[in-house]
Amino acid sequence: MSSATESLGARRKAIVLAVDDSANNLRLIRGILSRECDLQVALNGARALELATMNPVPDLILLDVMMPDMSGHEVCKRLKQDPRTSKIPVLFVTALGEAGDEAKGFALGAVDYIAKPINSDLLRARVRAHLRLHSRELALESMVQERTHDLITAHRNALLQLGRAAEFKDNETGMHIERMSSYSVLLWRHLALPEDVVEDFRLAAGMHDLGKIGIPDYVLLKPGKLDAEEWAIMARHPEIGAKIAGKASSELLRMVQQVALTHHEKWNGKGYPHGLNGEDIPLIGRIAAIADVFDALTSERPYKEAWEVERAMALIRQERGEHFDPAVVDAFLAVLPDVLLLKERFAER
């Protein structure tokens, strides 16, 4: 539930901010509304903007139009541009009566006009009505946010279960998923990519081999080197993973698709499945590629011994500009101390 909704539910009286350059008008409004709400007052636009962002924010603003220094129209415009105050209903209280004045106010985001001289009964009725409407809008918005959160959580849980199914089928362990996705997040943050989707990327990176669900066991679990026919079958797993993720109906699914599809592409165009090169490969695929290869090299597998970190890094440096994006290699070198800490933290048990 939003803080605004909680505040309306917890207080006996709503907070109304009245803005007018006339102290007499403010005294009149206070006399009319004192039993209806907790009233704040401002004699100019600058003070109104200051009060509007204080916690708790007003539930409604009564705003004069004709004021020196900053008009009510300008105050309303600034209120609607600020995410902290954009949803507060604004009612203009003004002596202006032209249709064009009202149209301008509504275009700026006001919800109503009350003409001066103020009619006490009309002001109380309009304030009550808009406070009720605002409260209902906040409650509805809160309900939508909660249900959206529930759907996203269910979606993420379903993907996690699908990822675990891929782990059980493969001979790689869950620790590989933890290490690889954690390395990927280190790179994401070092490259200053958007923090608000970093957890989606963590999950998507861990789903890079989702398509191995569709690879036959005799290929997937073969302890030795794959022959040409078996390799062709194995090379299908990026496209299978992208198909399992389905249509990109969300940012998370789009990331899962891209990571699954492109983590075996190479900067020089010699990767698979589509032979993309350079920046044609999505950045999240380029990040996942180096994280996946480093962990594969430094982990023991049924068909190989684990490489020492120095040997693995020598190969990564060698493949800078060939297999890997040079900028991502440089980022990996910069975060290598943290990579090694994560390698130890998520070591095989």
C-alpha positions in Angstrom: 0.0 0.0 0.0 1.3 3.5 -0.9 2.4 5.9 1.9 -0.2 8.3 0.6 -3.0 5.8 1.0 -1.8 4.8 4.4 -1.8 8.4 5.5 -5.3 9.0 4.4 -6.4 5.8 6.2 -4.5 6.7 9.4 -5.5 10.3 9.8 -8.9 11.6 10.9 -8.4 14.7 8.7 -6.9 15.1 5.3 -4.2 17.7 4.7 -5.3 20.6 2.4 -2.8 23.2 1.3 -4.4 26.6 0.5 -2.3 29.1 -1.6 -3.3 32.7 -1.9 -1.4 36.0 -1.8 -4.2 37.5 0.3 -4.1 36.7 4.0 -7.8 37.6 4.3 -8.7 34.9 1.7 -6.6 32.3 3.6 -8.4 33.2 6.8 -11.7 32.8 5.0 -10.7 29.4 3.7 -9.5 28.3 7.1 -12.8 29.3 8.7 -14.7 27.3 6.1 -12.5 24.1 6.1 -11.1 24.0 9.7 -13.6 21.3 10.7 -13.0 19.4 7.4 -9.3 19.0 7.3 -5.9 20.0 8.6 -5.1 23.2 6.7 -1.7 24.4 5.6 -1.3 27.9 4.0 1.1 29.6 1.7 1.2 33.3 0.6 3.2 32.7 -2.5 4.1 30.0 -5.1 7.6 29.4 -3.8 6.3 28.6 -0.3 3.6 26.4 -1.8 6.1 24.3 -3.7 8.1 23.9 -0.5 5.1 22.8 1.6 3.9 20.5 -1.1 7.0 18.3 -0.9 7.1 18.1 2.9 6.2 14.8 4.5 3.3 14.1 4.7 2.4 15.7 1.4 -0.9 17.4 1.1 -3.9 15.4 -0.1 -5.3 18.4 -2.0 -4.2 21.9 -3.0 -6.4 25.0 -3.3 -4.5 27.4 -5.6 -5.1 31.0 -6.4 -4.2 32.0 -10.0 -3.4 35.7 -9.8 -0.3 35.9 -7.6 2.9 38.1 -7.9 6.3 36.5 -8.7 4.8 33.1 -9.6 1.3 32.6 -10.9 -0.9 29.7 -9.9 -0.6 28.3 -13.4 3.1 28.2 -13.0 2.8 26.6 -9.6 0.5 24.0 -11.0 2.8 23.3 -13.9 5.7 22.7 -11.5 3.7 20.5 -9.2 2.7 18.2 -12.1 6.3 18.0 -13.3 7.5 16.7 -9.9 6.9 13.0 -9.3 6.6 13.7 -5.6 3.6 16.0 -6.1 2.2 15.2 -9.6 -0.7 13.2 -8.3 -2.0 15.7 -5.7 -5.3 17.1 -7.0 -5.2 20.9 -7.6 -8.3 23.1 -7.4 -8.0 26.6 -8.7 -9.7 29.2 -6.6 -9.8 32.4 -8.7 -11.7 35.5 -9.7 -10.9 34.7 -13.4 -14.0 33.6 -15.2 -13.1 33.3 -18.8 -13.5 29.9 -20.5 -9.9 30.2 -21.8 -8.6 30.6 -18.2 -10.4 27.4 -17.1 -9.1 25.5 -20.2 -5.6 26.5 -19.5 -5.9 25.3 -15.9 -7.3 22.0 -16.9 -4.6 21.6 -19.5 -2.0 22.0 -16.8 -3.5 19.2 -14.7 -6.0 21.0 -12.4 -9.1 18.9 -11.5 -11.6 21.8 -10.8 -12.2 25.5 -10.6 -13.9 27.4 -7.8 -14.9 31.0 -8.4 -14.3 33.9 -6.1 -16.0 35.2 -4.1 -16.0 31.9 -2.4 -19.3 30.1 -1.6 -18.7 28.2 1.7 -21.0 25.3 1.0 -19.7 24.9 -2.5 -16.1 24.9 -1.3 -16.7 22.3 1.3 -18.7 20.1 -1.1 -16.0 20.3 -3.8 -13.2 19.6 -1.3 -15.0 16.6 0.1 -15.7 15.2 -3.3 -12.2 15.5 -4.6 -10.7 14.1 -1.4 -12.9 11.0 -1.7 -12.0 10.6 -5.3 -8.3 11.0 -4.6 -8.4 8.5 -1.8 -10.2 6.0 -4.1 -7.6 6.5 -6.8 -4.7 5.9 -4.4 -6.4 2.8 -3.1 -6.9 1.5 -6.6 -3.3 2.3 -7.6 -2.1 0.5 -4.5 -4.2 -2.6 -5.4 -2.8 -2.6 -8.9 0.8 -2.3 -7.6 0.3 -5.2 -5.2 -1.2 -7.4 -7.8 1.5 -6.5 -10.3 4.1 -7.3 -7.7 2.4 -10.7 -7.0 2.4 -11.5 -10.8 6.1 -10.5 -11.1 7.0 -12.6 -8.1 5.1 -15.6 -9.5 6.7 -15.1 -12.9 10.2 -15.0 -11.4 9.5 -18.1 -9.3 8.4 -20.0 -12.3 11.6 -19.0 -14.2 13.7 -20.1 -11.2 12.0 -23.5 -11.1 12.6 -23.8 -14.9 16.2 -22.9 -14.3 16.5 -25.6 -11.6 15.1 -28.1 -14.0 17.9 -27.3 -16.5 20.5 -27.7 -13.7 19.2 -31.1 -12.8 19.4 -32.2 -16.4 22.9 -30.9 -16.9 26.1 -32.1 -15.3 26.9 -28.5 -14.1 25.9 -27.6 -10.6 23.8 -24.9 -9.0 27.1 -23.4 -7.8 28.0 -22.7 -11.4 24.8 -20.8 -11.8 25.5 -18.8 -8.6 29.0 -18.0 -9.6 28.3 -17.1 -13.3 25.3 -14.9 -12.5 27.3 -13.2 -9.7 30.2 -12.5 -11.9 27.8 -11.1 -14.5 26.3 -8.7 -12.0 29.8 -7.4 -11.0 30.4 -6.6 -14.6 26.9 -5.0 -15.0 27.6 -2.7 -12.1 31.2 -1.9 -13.1 29.9 -0.9 -16.6 27.3 1.5 -14.8 24.3 -0.2 -16.4 20.8 0.5 -14.9 20.6 -0.6 -11.3 16.8 -1.0 -11.4 17.0 -4.1 -13.5 20.1 -5.6 -12.1 18.2 -8.4 -10.2 16.4 -9.3 -13.4 19.8 -9.6 -15.1 21.1 -11.7 -12.3 18.2 -14.2 -12.9 18.5 -14.0 -16.7 22.3 -14.7 -16.6 21.7 -17.8 -14.5 19.3 -19.0 -17.2 21.9 -18.8 -19.9 21.9 -22.6 -20.5 18.1 -23.0 -20.2 18.0 -24.6 -23.7 20.0 -27.6 -22.5 16.7 -29.0 -21.3 16.0 -29.8 -24.9 19.4 -31.6 -25.6 19.3 -35.4 -25.4 21.1 -36.9 -22.4 23.5 -39.0 -24.6 24.9 -35.7 -25.8 24.5 -33.5 -22.8 26.0 -36.0 -20.3 28.7 -37.5 -22.5 31.9 -37.5 -20.5 34.2 -37.2 -23.5 34.6 -34.9 -26.5 31.6 -34.5 -28.7 31.8 -35.6 -32.3 30.6 -33.4 -35.2 27.1 -34.7 -35.1 26.8 -34.4 -31.4 28.3 -30.9 -31.4 25.7 -29.8 -33.9 23.0 -31.0 -31.6 24.6 -29.2 -28.6 24.9 -26.0 -30.6 21.1 -25.8 -30.8 20.7 -25.1 -27.1 20.8 -21.2 -27.4 17.9 -21.2 -29.8 16.0 -23.8 -27.7 16.5 -21.6 -24.6 15.2 -18.5 -26.4 12.1 -20.4 -27.6 11.4 -21.7 -24.0 11.5 -18.1 -22.8 8.8 -17.3 -25.2 7.8 -13.9 -26.5 9.4 -11.0 -24.7 6.3 -9.8 -22.8 8.5 -8.3 -20.0 12.0 -6.9 -19.5 12.9 -10.0 -17.6 11.9 -12.4 -20.4 13.6 -10.2 -22.9 16.8 -10.5 -20.9 16.4 -14.3 -20.5 15.9 -14.6 -24.3 18.9 -12.5 -25.2 21.3 -14.2 -22.7 20.1 -17.7 -23.7 20.4 -16.9 -27.4 23.7 -14.9 -27.5 26.0 -16.1 -24.7 27.9 -18.2 -27.3 28.3 -15.5 -29.9 31.8 -14.1 -30.3 33.1 -10.6 -30.8 34.8 -11.7 -34.1 31.7 -13.2 -35.5 32.8 -16.8 -35.2 30.4 -17.9 -32.5 27.0 -19.5 -32.7 24.1 -19.8 -33.4 23.9 -16.7 -35.7 27.5 -15.6 -36.1 26.9 -12.1 -34.7 29.9 -9.9 -34.3 30.9 -6.8 -32.3 28.1 -4.7 -31.0 25.5 -6.6 -32.9 25.7 -9.0 -30.0 23.6 -7.6 -27.1 25.7 -6.3 -24.3 24.1 -8.7 -21.8 25.2 -11.6 -24.0 28.7 -10.3 -24.1 28.8 -10.0 -20.4 27.4 -13.5 -19.9 29.9 -14.9 -22.3 33.0 -14.0 -20.4 31.4 -14.9 -17.0 30.4 -18.3 -18.3 33.8 -19.1 -19.9 35.8 -18.0 -16.9 33.7 -20.2 -14.6 33.8 -23.1 -17.1 37.6 -22.9 -17.3 38.2 -22.7 -13.6 35.7 -25.4 -12.6 36.3 -29.1 -12.7 34.0 -31.0 -15.1 33.7 -34.7 -15.9 35.8 -34.2 -19.0 38.4 -31.8 -17.7 40.4 -30.6 -14.7 39.9 -27.1 -13.3 42.3 -24.5 -14.7 44.3 -22.2 -12.5 43.0 -18.7 -12.4 46.2 -17.4 -14.0 45.9 -19.8 -17.0 42.2 -18.9 -17.5 43.0 -15.1 -17.4 45.8 -15.6 -19.9 43.3 -17.1 -22.3 40.8 -14.3 -21.6 43.4 -11.7 -22.3 44.4 -13.5 -25.5 40.8 -13.6 -26.6 40.3 -9.9 -26.1 38.8 -8.6 -29.4 38.4 -12.1 -30.7 36.0 -14.1 -28.5 35.3 -11.3 -26.1 34.3 -7.6 -26.2 37.5 -5.7 -25.3 35.6 -3.3 -23.0 34.0 -6.3 -21.1 37.5 -7.9 -20.8 38.8 -4.7 -19.3 35.9 -4.5 -16.9 36.5 -8.2 -15.9 40.1 -7.4 -15.2 39.0 -4.5 -13.0 36.6 -6.5 -10.9 38.8 -9.7 -10.8 39.5 -9.4 -7.1 35.8 -9.4 -6.4 35.3 -12.3 -8.8 37.8 -14.4 -6.9 36.0 -13.6 -3.6 32.8 -14.8 -5.2 34.6 -17.9 -6.6 35.5 -18.8 -3.1 32.2 -18.0 -1.6 30.3 -20.2 -4.1 32.9 -22.9 -4.3 31.7 -26.5 -4.8 30.9 -28.3 -1.6 
